[in-house]
Amino acid sequence: MLTLLQAQQAASQSIMLQNGKIFLVMTVVCILLIGLFLYVNSIDKKIKQLEK
């Protein structure tokens, strides 16, 4: 059972690598993380201004 699951994971990973979709997924994740960081940073600046 465990080897079958590992074989399926290996097959799905190779399909994503062959199609280049793993790079698309990583790009979207990076864009979302950068956007989230910028949003939190802007909220932090606004809070600091309110505290003064």
C-alpha distance matrix in Angstrom:
0.0 3.8 5.5 5.2 6.4 8.7 9.9 10.8 12.5 14.4 15.5 16.8 18.5 20.2 21.3 22.9 24.5 25.8 27.4 28.8 27.7 26.4 30.0 31.1 28.8 29.9 33.5 33.3 31.7 34.5 37.2 36.1 36.1 39.5 40.8 39.7 41.3 44.5 44.6 44.2 46.8 49.3 48.8 49.5 52.7 53.9 53.2 55.2 58.1 58.2 58.2 61.3
3.8 0.0 3.8 5.4 5.2 6.2 8.6 10.0 10.7 12.3 14.3 15.5 16.5 18.4 20.1 21.3 22.5 24.2 26.0 27.0 26.0 24.2 27.8 29.2 26.7 27.5 31.2 31.2 29.4 32.0 34.9 33.8 33.6 36.9 38.5 37.3 38.7 42.0 42.3 41.7 44.2 46.8 46.4 46.9 50.1 51.5 50.8 52.6 55.5 55.8 55.8 58.8
5.5 3.8 0.0 3.8 5.4 5.0 6.0 8.6 9.8 10.4 12.1 14.2 15.1 16.3 18.3 20.0 20.8 22.1 24.3 25.6 25.0 23.4 26.9 28.6 26.5 27.3 30.9 31.3 29.8 32.2 35.1 34.5 34.3 37.5 39.2 38.4 39.7 42.9 43.4 43.1 45.4 48.0 47.9 48.4 51.4 52.9 52.5 54.2 57.1 57.5 57.6 60.5
5.2 5.4 3.8 0.0 3.8 5.4 5.0 6.2 8.7 9.9 10.5 12.3 14.2 15.4 16.6 18.5 20.0 20.9 22.7 24.3 23.5 22.4 26.1 27.4 25.4 26.6 30.1 30.2 29.1 31.8 34.4 33.7 34.0 37.2 38.6 37.9 39.5 42.5 42.9 42.8 45.3 47.7 47.6 48.3 51.3 52.6 52.4 54.2 57.0 57.4 57.7 60.6
6.4 5.2 5.4 3.8 0.0 3.8 5.4 5.1 6.2 8.6 9.9 10.6 12.3 14.3 15.4 16.7 18.4 19.9 21.3 22.6 21.4 20.0 23.7 24.8 22.5 23.7 27.2 27.1 25.8 28.5 31.2 30.3 30.5 33.8 35.1 34.3 35.9 39.0 39.3 39.1 41.6 44.0 43.8 44.6 47.7 48.9 48.6 50.5 53.3 53.6 53.9 56.8
8.7 6.2 5.0 5.4 3.8 0.0 3.8 5.4 5.1 6.1 8.6 9.9 10.5 12.2 14.2 15.4 16.4 18.1 20.1 21.0 20.3 18.5 22.0 23.7 21.6 22.3 25.9 26.3 24.9 27.3 30.2 29.7 29.6 32.7 34.4 33.7 35.0 38.1 38.8 38.6 40.8 43.4 43.5 44.0 46.9 48.5 48.3 49.9 52.7 53.3 53.5 56.3
9.9 8.6 6.0 5.0 5.4 3.8 0.0 3.8 5.4 5.1 6.1 8.6 9.8 10.6 12.3 14.4 15.3 16.2 18.4 19.9 19.6 18.4 21.9 23.5 21.9 23.0 26.4 26.9 26.0 28.4 31.1 30.9 31.1 34.1 35.8 35.4 36.9 39.8 40.5 40.6 42.8 45.2 45.5 46.2 49.0 50.5 50.5 52.2 54.9 55.5 55.9 58.6
10.8 10.0 8.6 6.2 5.1 5.4 3.8 0.0 3.8 5.4 5.1 6.2 8.5 9.9 10.6 12.4 14.2 15.2 16.6 18.3 17.4 16.6 20.3 21.3 19.6 21.1 24.4 24.6 23.9 26.6 29.0 28.6 29.2 32.2 33.6 33.2 35.0 37.8 38.2 38.6 40.9 43.1 43.3 44.3 47.1 48.4 48.5 50.4 52.9 53.4 54.0 56.8
12.5 10.7 9.8 8.7 6.2 5.1 5.4 3.8 0.0 3.8 5.4 5.2 6.0 8.5 9.9 10.7 12.2 14.1 15.5 16.5 15.4 13.9 17.5 18.9 16.9 18.0 21.5 21.8 20.7 23.3 25.9 25.5 25.9 28.9 30.4 30.0 31.6 34.5 35.1 35.3 37.5 39.9 40.1 41.0 43.7 45.2 45.2 47.0 49.6 50.2 50.7 53.5
14.4 12.3 10.4 9.9 8.6 6.1 5.1 5.4 3.8 0.0 3.8 5.5 5.1 6.1 8.6 10.0 10.5 12.0 14.3 15.3 15.1 13.6 17.0 18.9 17.5 18.3 21.7 22.6 21.8 23.9 26.7 26.8 27.0 29.7 31.6 31.5 32.8 35.6 36.6 36.9 38.8 41.2 41.8 42.5 45.1 46.8 47.0 48.5 51.1 52.0 52.5 55.0
15.5 14.3 12.1 10.5 9.9 8.6 6.1 5.1 5.4 3.8 0.0 3.8 5.4 5.2 6.2 8.8 9.9 10.4 12.3 14.2 14.0 13.5 17.0 18.4 17.4 18.9 21.9 22.6 22.4 24.8 27.1 27.4 28.1 30.7 32.3 32.5 34.1 36.6 37.5 38.1 40.1 42.3 42.9 43.9 46.4 47.9 48.3 50.0 52.4 53.3 54.0 56.6
16.8 15.5 14.2 12.3 10.6 9.9 8.6 6.2 5.2 5.5 3.8 0.0 3.8 5.5 5.1 6.3 8.6 9.8 10.7 12.3 11.3 10.8 14.5 15.4 14.1 15.9 18.9 19.3 19.1 21.7 23.9 23.9 24.9 27.6 28.9 29.1 30.9 33.3 34.0 34.8 36.9 38.9 39.5 40.7 43.2 44.5 45.0 46.9 49.1 49.9 50.8 53.4
18.5 16.5 15.1 14.2 12.3 10.5 9.8 8.5 6.0 5.1 5.4 3.8 0.0 3.8 5.4 5.2 6.2 8.5 10.1 10.6 10.1 8.6 12.0 13.8 12.6 13.6 16.8 17.7 17.3 19.4 22.0 22.3 22.9 25.4 27.2 27.4 28.9 31.4 32.4 33.0 34.9 37.1 37.9 38.8 41.2 42.8 43.4 44.9 47.3 48.3 49.0 51.5
20.2 18.4 16.3 15.4 14.3 12.2 10.6 9.9 8.5 6.1 5.2 5.5 3.8 0.0 3.8 5.4 5.0 5.9 8.5 9.7 10.4 9.7 12.7 14.7 14.4 15.4 18.2 19.5 19.6 21.4 23.8 24.7 25.4 27.5 29.4 30.0 31.3 33.6 34.9 35.8 37.4 39.6 40.6 41.6 43.7 45.5 46.2 47.6 49.9 51.1 51.9 54.2
21.3 20.1 18.3 16.6 15.4 14.2 12.3 10.6 9.9 8.6 6.2 5.1 5.4 3.8 0.0 3.8 5.4 5.1 6.1 8.4 8.6 9.2 12.3 13.4 13.4 15.3 17.6 18.5 19.2 21.3 23.2 24.0 25.2 27.4 28.8 29.6 31.3 33.4 34.4 35.6 37.4 39.2 40.2 41.5 43.6 45.1 46.0 47.7 49.7 50.8 51.9 54.2
22.9 21.3 20.0 18.5 16.7 15.4 14.4 12.4 10.7 10.0 8.8 6.3 5.2 5.4 3.8 0.0 3.8 5.5 5.3 6.0 5.3 5.5 8.8 9.8 9.7 11.5 13.9 14.8 15.4 17.6 19.4 20.2 21.5 23.6 25.0 25.9 27.6 29.6 30.6 31.9 33.6 35.4 36.5 37.8 39.9 41.4 42.3 44.0 46.0 47.1 48.2 50.5
24.5 22.5 20.8 20.0 18.4 16.4 15.3 14.2 12.2 10.5 9.9 8.6 6.2 5.0 5.4 3.8 0.0 3.8 5.5 5.1 6.5 5.9 8.1 10.4 10.9 11.7 13.9 15.7 16.3 17.7 19.9 21.2 22.1 23.8 25.7 26.8 28.0 29.9 31.5 32.6 34.0 36.0 37.3 38.4 40.3 42.1 43.1 44.4 46.5 47.9 48.9 51.0
25.8 24.2 22.1 20.9 19.9 18.1 16.2 15.2 14.1 12.0 10.4 9.8 8.5 5.9 5.1 5.5 3.8 0.0 3.8 5.5 7.9 8.8 10.5 12.2 13.5 14.7 16.4 18.1 19.3 20.6 22.4 24.0 25.2 26.7 28.4 29.7 31.1 32.8 34.3 35.7 37.0 38.8 40.3 41.5 43.2 44.9 46.1 47.5 49.5 50.9 52.0 54.0
27.4 26.0 24.3 22.7 21.3 20.1 18.4 16.6 15.5 14.3 12.3 10.7 10.1 8.5 6.1 5.3 5.5 3.8 0.0 3.8 5.4 7.9 9.3 9.9 11.6 13.5 14.6 16.0 17.7 19.3 20.5 22.0 23.7 25.1 26.4 28.0 29.6 31.0 32.3 34.0 35.5 37.0 38.4 40.0 41.6 43.1 44.4 46.0 47.7 49.1 50.5 52.5
28.8 27.0 25.6 24.3 22.6 21.0 19.9 18.3 16.5 15.3 14.2 12.3 10.6 9.7 8.4 6.0 5.1 5.5 3.8 0.0 3.8 5.5 5.7 7.1 9.2 10.4 11.3 13.2 14.9 16.0 17.4 19.2 20.7 21.8 23.4 25.1 26.5 27.8 29.4 31.1 32.3 33.9 35.5 36.9 38.4 40.1 41.5 42.9 44.6 46.1 47.4 49.3
27.7 26.0 25.0 23.5 21.4 20.3 19.6 17.4 15.4 15.1 14.0 11.3 10.1 10.4 8.6 5.3 6.5 7.9 5.4 3.8 0.0 3.8 5.3 4.9 6.2 8.6 9.7 10.6 12.3 14.2 15.3 16.6 18.4 20.0 21.1 22.6 24.4 25.8 27.0 28.7 30.2 31.7 33.1 34.6 36.4 37.8 39.1 40.7 42.5 43.7 45.1 47.2
26.4 24.2 23.4 22.4 20.0 18.5 18.4 16.6 13.9 13.6 13.5 10.8 8.6 9.7 9.2 5.5 5.9 8.8 7.9 5.5 3.8 0.0 3.8 5.4 5.1 6.1 8.5 10.0 10.5 12.2 14.2 15.4 16.5 18.3 19.9 21.0 22.4 24.3 25.7 26.9 28.4 30.3 31.6 32.8 34.7 36.4 37.4 38.9 40.9 42.2 43.3 45.4
30.0 27.8 26.9 26.1 23.7 22.0 21.9 20.3 17.5 17.0 17.0 14.5 12.0 12.7 12.3 8.8 8.1 10.5 9.3 5.7 5.3 3.8 0.0 3.8 5.4 5.0 6.0 8.6 9.8 10.4 12.2 14.2 15.2 16.3 18.2 19.8 20.9 22.4 24.1 25.6 26.7 28.5 30.2 31.4 32.9 34.7 36.1 37.3 39.1 40.7 41.9 43.8
31.1 29.2 28.6 27.4 24.8 23.7 23.5 21.3 18.9 18.9 18.4 15.4 13.8 14.7 13.4 9.8 10.4 12.2 9.9 7.1 4.9 5.4 3.8 0.0 3.8 5.5 5.1 6.2 8.6 9.9 10.6 12.4 14.3 15.4 16.5 18.3 20.0 21.2 22.5 24.4 25.7 27.1 28.7 30.3 31.8 33.2 34.7 36.3 37.9 39.3 40.8 42.7
28.8 26.7 26.5 25.4 22.5 21.6 21.9 19.6 16.9 17.5 17.4 14.1 12.6 14.4 13.4 9.7 10.9 13.5 11.6 9.2 6.2 5.1 5.4 3.8 0.0 3.8 5.4 5.2 6.2 8.6 10.0 10.7 12.3 14.3 15.4 16.5 18.4 20.1 21.1 22.6 24.3 25.9 27.1 28.6 30.5 31.9 33.0 34.7 36.5 37.7 39.0 41.2
29.9 27.5 27.3 26.6 23.7 22.3 23.0 21.1 18.0 18.3 18.9 15.9 13.6 15.4 15.3 11.5 11.7 14.7 13.5 10.4 8.6 6.1 5.0 5.5 3.8 0.0 3.8 5.5 5.1 6.1 8.6 9.9 10.5 12.2 14.1 15.2 16.4 18.3 19.8 21.0 22.4 24.3 25.7 26.8 28.6 30.4 31.5 32.9 34.9 36.3 37.3 39.4
33.5 31.2 30.9 30.1 27.2 25.9 26.4 24.4 21.5 21.7 21.9 18.9 16.8 18.2 17.6 13.9 13.9 16.4 14.6 11.3 9.7 8.5 6.0 5.1 5.4 3.8 0.0 3.8 5.5 5.1 6.2 8.6 9.9 10.6 12.2 14.2 15.3 16.5 18.3 20.0 21.0 22.6 24.4 25.7 27.1 28.8 30.3 31.7 33.3 34.9 36.3 38.1
33.3 31.2 31.3 30.2 27.1 26.3 26.9 24.6 21.8 22.6 22.6 19.3 17.7 19.5 18.5 14.8 15.7 18.1 16.0 13.2 10.6 10.0 8.6 6.2 5.2 5.5 3.8 0.0 3.8 5.5 5.1 6.2 8.6 9.9 10.5 12.2 14.2 15.4 16.4 18.3 19.9 21.1 22.5 24.3 25.9 27.2 28.6 30.3 31.9 33.2 34.7 36.7
31.7 29.4 29.8 29.1 25.8 24.9 26.0 23.9 20.7 21.8 22.4 19.1 17.3 19.6 19.2 15.4 16.3 19.3 17.7 14.9 12.3 10.5 9.8 8.6 6.2 5.1 5.5 3.8 0.0 3.8 5.5 5.1 6.2 8.6 9.9 10.5 12.3 14.3 15.3 16.5 18.2 20.0 21.1 22.4 24.5 25.9 26.9 28.6 30.5 31.7 32.9 35.1
34.5 32.0 32.2 31.8 28.5 27.3 28.4 26.6 23.3 23.9 24.8 21.7 19.4 21.4 21.3 17.6 17.7 20.6 19.3 16.0 14.2 12.2 10.4 9.9 8.6 6.1 5.1 5.5 3.8 0.0 3.8 5.4 5.1 6.1 8.5 9.8 10.5 12.3 14.1 15.4 16.4 18.4 20.0 21.0 22.6 24.5 25.7 27.0 28.9 30.5 31.5 33.4
37.2 34.9 35.1 34.4 31.2 30.2 31.1 29.0 25.9 26.7 27.1 23.9 22.0 23.8 23.2 19.4 19.9 22.4 20.5 17.4 15.3 14.2 12.2 10.6 10.0 8.6 6.2 5.1 5.5 3.8 0.0 3.8 5.5 5.2 6.1 8.5 9.9 10.6 12.2 14.3 15.3 16.5 18.4 19.9 21.2 22.7 24.4 25.8 27.3 28.9 30.4 32.2
36.1 33.8 34.5 33.7 30.3 29.7 30.9 28.6 25.5 26.8 27.4 23.9 22.3 24.7 24.0 20.2 21.2 24.0 22.0 19.2 16.6 15.4 14.2 12.4 10.7 9.9 8.6 6.2 5.1 5.4 3.8 0.0 3.8 5.5 5.1 6.1 8.6 9.9 10.4 12.2 14.1 15.4 16.5 18.2 20.0 21.2 22.5 24.3 26.0 27.1 28.6 30.7
36.1 33.6 34.3 34.0 30.5 29.6 31.1 29.2 25.9 27.0 28.1 24.9 22.9 25.4 25.2 21.5 22.1 25.2 23.7 20.7 18.4 16.5 15.2 14.3 12.3 10.5 9.9 8.6 6.2 5.1 5.5 3.8 0.0 3.8 5.4 5.0 6.1 8.6 9.8 10.5 12.1 14.2 15.3 16.4 18.4 20.1 21.0 22.5 24.5 25.8 26.9 29.0
39.5 36.9 37.5 37.2 33.8 32.7 34.1 32.2 28.9 29.7 30.7 27.6 25.4 27.5 27.4 23.6 23.8 26.7 25.1 21.8 20.0 18.3 16.3 15.4 14.3 12.2 10.6 9.9 8.6 6.1 5.2 5.5 3.8 0.0 3.8 5.4 5.1 6.2 8.6 10.0 10.5 12.3 14.3 15.3 16.6 18.6 20.0 21.1 22.9 24.6 25.8 27.5
40.8 38.5 39.2 38.6 35.1 34.4 35.8 33.6 30.4 31.6 32.3 28.9 27.2 29.4 28.8 25.0 25.7 28.4 26.4 23.4 21.1 19.9 18.2 16.5 15.4 14.1 12.2 10.5 9.9 8.5 6.1 5.1 5.4 3.8 0.0 3.8 5.4 5.1 6.1 8.7 9.8 10.6 12.4 14.2 15.5 16.7 18.4 20.1 21.4 22.9 24.5 26.3
39.7 37.3 38.4 37.9 34.3 33.7 35.4 33.2 30.0 31.5 32.5 29.1 27.4 30.0 29.6 25.9 26.8 29.7 28.0 25.1 22.6 21.0 19.8 18.3 16.5 15.2 14.2 12.2 10.5 9.8 8.5 6.1 5.0 5.4 3.8 0.0 3.8 5.5 5.1 6.2 8.5 9.9 10.6 12.2 14.3 15.5 16.5 18.4 20.2 21.2 22.5 24.8
41.3 38.7 39.7 39.5 35.9 35.0 36.9 35.0 31.6 32.8 34.1 30.9 28.9 31.3 31.3 27.6 28.0 31.1 29.6 26.5 24.4 22.4 20.9 20.0 18.4 16.4 15.3 14.2 12.3 10.5 9.9 8.6 6.1 5.1 5.4 3.8 0.0 3.8 5.4 5.2 6.1 8.6 9.9 10.5 12.4 14.4 15.3 16.5 18.6 20.1 21.0 23.0
44.5 42.0 42.9 42.5 39.0 38.1 39.8 37.8 34.5 35.6 36.6 33.3 31.4 33.6 33.4 29.6 29.9 32.8 31.0 27.8 25.8 24.3 22.4 21.2 20.1 18.3 16.5 15.4 14.3 12.3 10.6 9.9 8.6 6.2 5.1 5.5 3.8 0.0 3.8 5.5 5.0 6.2 8.6 9.8 10.6 12.5 14.3 15.4 16.8 18.6 20.1 21.6
44.6 42.3 43.4 42.9 39.3 38.8 40.5 38.2 35.1 36.6 37.5 34.0 32.4 34.9 34.4 30.6 31.5 34.3 32.3 29.4 27.0 25.7 24.1 22.5 21.1 19.8 18.3 16.4 15.3 14.1 12.2 10.4 9.8 8.6 6.1 5.1 5.4 3.8 0.0 3.8 5.4 5.2 6.2 8.6 10.0 10.8 12.4 14.4 15.6 16.8 18.6 20.5
44.2 41.7 43.1 42.8 39.1 38.6 40.6 38.6 35.3 36.9 38.1 34.8 33.0 35.8 35.6 31.9 32.6 35.7 34.0 31.1 28.7 26.9 25.6 24.4 22.6 21.0 20.0 18.3 16.5 15.4 14.3 12.2 10.5 10.0 8.7 6.2 5.2 5.5 3.8 0.0 3.8 5.5 5.1 6.1 8.7 9.9 10.5 12.3 14.4 15.4 16.4 18.7
46.8 44.2 45.4 45.3 41.6 40.8 42.8 40.9 37.5 38.8 40.1 36.9 34.9 37.4 37.4 33.6 34.0 37.0 35.5 32.3 30.2 28.4 26.7 25.7 24.3 22.4 21.0 19.9 18.2 16.4 15.3 14.1 12.1 10.5 9.8 8.5 6.1 5.0 5.4 3.8 0.0 3.8 5.5 5.1 6.4 8.8 9.9 10.7 12.6 14.5 15.4 17.1
49.3 46.8 48.0 47.7 44.0 43.4 45.2 43.1 39.9 41.2 42.3 38.9 37.1 39.6 39.2 35.4 36.0 38.8 37.0 33.9 31.7 30.3 28.5 27.1 25.9 24.3 22.6 21.1 20.0 18.4 16.5 15.4 14.2 12.3 10.6 9.9 8.6 6.2 5.2 5.5 3.8 0.0 3.8 5.3 5.1 6.4 8.7 10.0 10.8 12.6 14.4 15.9
48.8 46.4 47.9 47.6 43.8 43.5 45.5 43.3 40.1 41.8 42.9 39.5 37.9 40.6 40.2 36.5 37.3 40.3 38.4 35.5 33.1 31.6 30.2 28.7 27.1 25.7 24.4 22.5 21.1 20.0 18.4 16.5 15.3 14.3 12.4 10.6 9.9 8.6 6.2 5.1 5.5 3.8 0.0 3.8 5.5 5.1 6.2 8.7 10.0 10.7 12.4 14.6
49.5 46.9 48.4 48.3 44.6 44.0 46.2 44.3 41.0 42.5 43.9 40.7 38.8 41.6 41.5 37.8 38.4 41.5 40.0 36.9 34.6 32.8 31.4 30.3 28.6 26.8 25.7 24.3 22.4 21.0 19.9 18.2 16.4 15.3 14.2 12.2 10.5 9.8 8.6 6.1 5.1 5.3 3.8 0.0 3.8 5.4 5.1 6.2 8.7 9.9 10.6 12.7
52.7 50.1 51.4 51.3 47.7 46.9 49.0 47.1 43.7 45.1 46.4 43.2 41.2 43.7 43.6 39.9 40.3 43.2 41.6 38.4 36.4 34.7 32.9 31.8 30.5 28.6 27.1 25.9 24.5 22.6 21.2 20.0 18.4 16.6 15.5 14.3 12.4 10.6 10.0 8.7 6.4 5.1 5.5 3.8 0.0 3.8 5.5 5.1 6.3 8.8 10.0 11.0
53.9 51.5 52.9 52.6 48.9 48.5 50.5 48.4 45.2 46.8 47.9 44.5 42.8 45.5 45.1 41.4 42.1 44.9 43.1 40.1 37.8 36.4 34.7 33.2 31.9 30.4 28.8 27.2 25.9 24.5 22.7 21.2 20.1 18.6 16.7 15.5 14.4 12.5 10.8 9.9 8.8 6.4 5.1 5.4 3.8 0.0 3.8 5.4 5.1 6.3 8.7 10.2
53.2 50.8 52.5 52.4 48.6 48.3 50.5 48.5 45.2 47.0 48.3 45.0 43.4 46.2 46.0 42.3 43.1 46.1 44.4 41.5 39.1 37.4 36.1 34.7 33.0 31.5 30.3 28.6 26.9 25.7 24.4 22.5 21.0 20.0 18.4 16.5 15.3 14.3 12.4 10.5 9.9 8.7 6.2 5.1 5.5 3.8 0.0 3.8 5.4 5.1 6.2 8.8
55.2 52.6 54.2 54.2 50.5 49.9 52.2 50.4 47.0 48.5 50.0 46.9 44.9 47.6 47.7 44.0 44.4 47.5 46.0 42.9 40.7 38.9 37.3 36.3 34.7 32.9 31.7 30.3 28.6 27.0 25.8 24.3 22.5 21.1 20.1 18.4 16.5 15.4 14.4 12.3 10.7 10.0 8.7 6.2 5.1 5.4 3.8 0.0 3.8 5.4 5.1 6.5
58.1 55.5 57.1 57.0 53.3 52.7 54.9 52.9 49.6 51.1 52.4 49.1 47.3 49.9 49.7 46.0 46.5 49.5 47.7 44.6 42.5 40.9 39.1 37.9 36.5 34.9 33.3 31.9 30.5 28.9 27.3 26.0 24.5 22.9 21.4 20.2 18.6 16.8 15.6 14.4 12.6 10.8 10.0 8.7 6.3 5.1 5.4 3.8 0.0 3.8 5.5 5.4
58.2 55.8 57.5 57.4 53.6 53.3 55.5 53.4 50.2 52.0 53.3 49.9 48.3 51.1 50.8 47.1 47.9 50.9 49.1 46.1 43.7 42.2 40.7 39.3 37.7 36.3 34.9 33.2 31.7 30.5 28.9 27.1 25.8 24.6 22.9 21.2 20.1 18.6 16.8 15.4 14.5 12.6 10.7 9.9 8.8 6.3 5.1 5.4 3.8 0.0 3.8 5.4
58.2 55.8 57.6 57.7 53.9 53.5 55.9 54.0 50.7 52.5 54.0 50.8 49.0 51.9 51.9 48.2 48.9 52.0 50.5 47.4 45.1 43.3 41.9 40.8 39.0 37.3 36.3 34.7 32.9 31.5 30.4 28.6 26.9 25.8 24.5 22.5 21.0 20.1 18.6 16.4 15.4 14.4 12.4 10.6 10.0 8.7 6.2 5.1 5.5 3.8 0.0 3.8
61.3 58.8 60.5 60.6 56.8 56.3 58.6 56.8 53.5 55.0 56.6 53.4 51.5 54.2 54.2 50.5 51.0 54.0 52.5 49.3 47.2 45.4 43.8 42.7 41.2 39.4 38.1 36.7 35.1 33.4 32.2 30.7 29.0 27.5 26.3 24.8 23.0 21.6 20.5 18.7 17.1 15.9 14.6 12.7 11.0 10.2 8.8 6.5 5.4 5.4 3.8 0.0
